[in-house]
Amino acid sequence: MPKFNPAVETLAAPPIPTVFAWGRSYDGRSGPMIDLSQAVPGYPAHPQMLRLLGDYAANSAYTGYGPIEGDTRLRQVYGAHVASVYGASLDAKNVHITSGCNQAFVCAAIALAGAGDTVLMSNPYYFNQETTLGMLGIKVRLAACDPENGFLPDVAMLEEAITPDVRALALVSPNNPTGAVYSPELLSGIFDLCRARGIWLMLDETYRDFLPEAGVRPHRLFEKPDWQQTLISLYSFSKSFCIPGHRLGAITAGPAVVEQVAKVMDNVQICPPRSAQAAVADALPLLTEWREQNRLEIARRASALKETLEGLSGWSIGAVGAYFAFVRHPFADRTSSDVAEGLAKEAGILCLPGSYFGPGQERYLRFAFANANSETIRLLRDRVQRFGDAS
């Protein structure tokens, strides 16, 4: 039999289907399943968004190929949007549209590093980014984030981990899996380190629309001198517009990066989905207030989770923020996979094991609390307590 690529064959199976399989064994004894596994919006898309998607999907103008970098109108609208968010001088030339943020990461990684090069990541990390690098033959070096410091990266530890073969540092803020929000000051220090060491900073900002405070710039990196030689920002429209199935993301970077990414994109997908681009170009200015109300709703869900787990014997929150909480469980003699599987099958709670996000995370579980409303989140306390008593 012909052989498979060992860089792919040796990877574990995709984690989300594994967790869903655990859930199928749940007998309903505690009530309906509470799904805190995959990060999906826990409320529907706005009716106007759905109408726009339908109208443009039925328009023959969007059935053909479009520009590799993305349709001009969305690049212009999103460029102006990003400029307003960060108070910086940005426009269409700084934008490359992709089919989701995962693809944005794939394209950027290929543009920056080759087989045998190294990308530095935090531990814990977002598993799809780590496996992407593995499939590409790019080495991964990890810098641990201290749970005692809310899983925030430490600039000194990052500096120590940067060796001559490191081409880029990949970070996610607000973080997946922990939810931790990196302050503008922390990101500034990390950027300065990357610039001084001559490596790229790939910053995944998929969850920036759900920061705890309104009107606060996530960072001021786009104001840094020569930022285009260091920073590559990644984004997804999936969460804020509730359209993950339409696969639409974006890269914000210097024109030189956009040019290199286009070479990759031409071979990966040729162009991003066109009707979704047209719909989002309309929706960005139209649904501003709706997105703000969703941000407030996610904040309420975060508060509900903190209240629900407070004082629960042996359980604690290591970090919590936009969309996620990294929850420490009390079972020192059990793996995180064993605990997550037990919660799914016995308590009707779907969550992800900490081990999916890096070595040394066995005492943690990722709760994607944004999936459930506050009333549902409050049901967790009794279920978690009874699971602990029975274990």
N, C-alpha and C positions, 0 to 999 in steps of 0.2 A: 504494500500500500504506500502511495506517495506520502511524504512527511509534511506536517504543518509547520508554519513559522513558529519556532520555539518561544519567541518573545510574546506570542499570542497564546499558544497552547498551554503554557505554564501559568497563565493568569487564572485566578479563581473565577467562577461563574459570576455573572452580574448579581450584585447583592440584593437588589430590590425584589426580583422574582423569588429569591430564597425566602425572604421574610414573608411575602404574600403566601407562599406555600405553607408556612407555619400557621398563618391565620386561617387557612382552609380547614385546619384540624380543630378549630375552636368550636365547641358545641353550644355556645350561646348561654352558658349557665349564669353569667354575670350581667347579661343584657347585650345590646348591640355592640359590635366591634368598634373600638375607638382607634382610628387609624392616625398614628403620629409618625409614620414611616417616611414616605417620599414627600419632598417639599412641594406641595401643590396648593394653590389658593383654596381656602376653605369657604369660598363664596363664589357665585357665578360671575362671568363677565358682564359688563354693563350692556343693556339692550342696544344701545347705540353702537357699541363695539361689534356686537353680533350682526347688526344690520349692515355696517360698513364692510365687514368680512364677506357677508353674503353678496352684497352689491358688486364688490370688486371681483369676487370669485366668478361671478356670472358675466364679467366684462371681458370680451375677447382681447382687449388691448393688453391684458395681463397674462395671456396664455403663452406668449413667446419669451425668448431669452431676454434678460435685461443686462445692465452693466454689471461687470464682475464685482465692483466695489459696492454695489447697491444702487437702487434707483436714486436719481439726483434729488428728487423732492424730499425723500425721507432723510437723506444725508444732510440736506440743508436744514430741515426742520429739527432733526435731532442735534445737529451741530449747534444750532441756536439754543436749543433746550439745555444742552450740557454747558454752554457758555453762561447761561443764566444761573444754573445750579451752582457753578464754581466761581462765578464772577470773573471769568477769564476770557481771553481772546481766542475763541475756537470757532471753526465753521466747517463746512462740508469737506474740505480737503483733509481734515483731521479725523474723518469718520470712514470706517469700513463696516458695512452691514454683513452679518453672517446668519447662518441657519442655527440659531440658538447660541448660548454662551459656551457650551461645551465645544462647539465647532470653532468659536472664536479662540478658545484656548489651544485647540489642535493647530489651527493655522498660525497663531502667534508662535507656538513652540517650535513648529517646523521652520519658521522663518528665522528663529534665533539660534537654534541649537541643532547639532547633528548627532548621529550615532557616536557614542563614546564621550560626548560632552556631558556636563553635569548641570542640573538645575537644583537649586536649593529650595526646600520647602519647610514649612513649619510642621511640627508634630504636636497635636493631630493635624491631618490634612484632609482635603476633599478627595475622596477615593478616585473619582473619575479622572482627576488631573494626574494623580500618581500612576494610574494604569495607562493613561495616554502616553506618558513619558516612557514607561516600560515597553510599550509596543513599538515605540520609535527607536528603541535602543539607546535612549538618553538616560544616563545615570541620575539617581536621585540621592541627594544628601539631606538629612533631616536635622533641624534645630529644634530642640524641645521647648515647648511653652509650659511654664510653671503653673500648675493648678492653683497654687497659693497666690498667684498674681492674676487670677481670672483668665488663665490661658492666653495672656497677651505675649507676643514675641518680645524678646530682650535684644536690644541693639548690640550689646557686647557679645552675646552668644552668636548672633548672626554674623558678626564680623569675624569671630573665631572660626566659623564654619565655611567662610569664603576662601576657597583654595584656587590655584591658577586655572583649573579646569572648569570652574563654575561660570556659566554664561548668563544666568539669570536667577532672580529670586522670585518665586511665585507665592503670592499671599492672597487671602480672601478676607475682605472686610466690608460690611459686617460678616463675621466668620461663619463658615460651614465647616465643621459641625457644631461649634461651641456656641454660636450666637454672639460672641464677644465683639464689641465695637472698638476699633482701633482709633484712638484720638488723633486729631490733626497734628498734634505735637509729636506723637509717636511715629506717625507716617512720615512726617518731615525728617525726623532723625534717620529713619530707614532709607528714605530717598537719598539723603545726603551721603549715607554709607555706600549705597549702590553707585552713585555718581562718582564718589572718590575711588571706588575699586573698579570702575569701568565695566559694570555689569548692568543688565536690564532689570527693572522692577516691573513684573507683570502683576497688576493688582485687579483681582476679580471683585467687582462692586455690584454683583447681581442684586443684592438686598439693600442697596443704598436708599431706596424709596421708603424704607421702613425703619429709619433711624428713630430713636426715642423722642427726639426733639424736632420740632418743625423749624424750617428756615435756617438750619445750621449747615454750613458747608462741610461735607465729609472731610475735606482737606484743602490745602492751598498749593498743592504740588504743581498745578498748571500755571502758577505764577512764578515758579522757580526759573532762574536763568537756564537756558538750554535744556528745558525739561524734555524736549522732543528726543534728546539723545539718551534718555534714561527710562522714561515712564511709558507704559502701555496699559491702558485701562480697559477692562472688559465689562460687559453689561448684558443683561437679558431683559427683554420686554415681557417675558412669560408671567412673572409674578405680579407686577404692578397692573397689567392689563388682563390677567387671568386667561392667557392664551398659550399655555405650554405646548399644546398640540400643534400649534402653527409654527413653532421653531423659528424664533427671530431674536437675534442678538446683535451686539455692536462692539466694535473696537474703536477706542479713541486714542490717537497717537499722532506722531509727526507724519508728514507726507511720505517720508522715506520708508517708514514702517508700512503704511498703507500700500505703497508700491510693491513691497516684498510679499505682503500678505495676499495681494491680488494674484501673484504667481501661484501661490499655494491653492487659493480658492478656485482658480480656473481648473485645477486638476481634481479638486475634491467635489465641487458641486456646480461649477460654472457661474451660477448666480444664486442669491438667496430667494426665498419664496416671494413672488411679486405681488399677489393680491394682499397678502398680510402686510407687506411694506406700505402699500397705498392706504390700507385701513389705519395703520398706526400713525402714518403721517398726518391723517385727519384727526385721530383720537388724541394725540399728544396735547394739543392746546385745548381741545374740547372737554376732556375728562379730568382736568386738573383737580377740581374740587372733589370729584368722586375718589380719585387716588388718595387725596389727603384724608378723607373719611376712612378709607381702608387702612391707612397708616395708624390712625387713632384706634381702629378696631384691633389691629394686631397688638398694639400697646396694651389694650385691655386684656387681651388673651395672655400676654406675658405676665401681667399682674395676677391674673387668675391662677396661672400655673405656680407662681411663687407662693401665693396664699395657700394653694392646695397642698403643696409639698412641705410647707413650713411646719416644723416640729414633728414630722413623720419619722418615726424611729429608724435610724440608720440611713435615711435617704437625705441627700443634700444636692443643691444646684451648684455645680462648679462654675458655670457661666450661663448667662441668658441674655438674649438681645433680639435682633430682628429675625424672626421666624423660628429660631432654634434655642434649645436649652441642652446643655451637656450635664446629665444628671448622674450623680454618684450613687451606686446601689450598695447595699450593706453586706453582700455575700462574698466575703473574701476568698472562699474556697471554690467559687464557681466562675467559669469564664463568662464574659459578657454575652457571647452567643447563647450559652446555656440559659442565662437569665432572660434574655430577650425572647428566646424560643418559649420558655415557660410562661412569660407574661402573655405572649400571643395565644398559646394553646389553653392556658388555664384561667387567665384574667381578661382575655379579650382586649389586650392592648398591643398594638403594633408599634414597635420602635426599632431603631437600629443599634446593633452592638457597637460599643466603642472600639473594639478590635478592627472593625472595618475601616477605621480612620487612622490607623498607625499602631506601631508597637508601644506597649506600655499603657494602653487605654482600656484594659480589661475591667476596671472598676467603674466604667462609665457607659451610659446609654444616651443616644441622641433622640430627643423628643422634638419632632417638628410640630410645635404647638399651634402654629398658624393654621394647620389643617382643620382644627376643631374650634367651635365657638366656646365662650366662657362657661356656659351651662354644662356642656359636655366635658370640658376640662375638669370641672369640679367633681365629676364622677370618678376621677382617677384616685382620689384619696382612699375611698373605701376599697376599691379593687386592689390597689397597691398594698394596703394594709393587710387585707385578707391573704394576698399572695405571700407576703412576708411571713405571716403567722403559719401558713401551711407548708412553708419551705424548710 
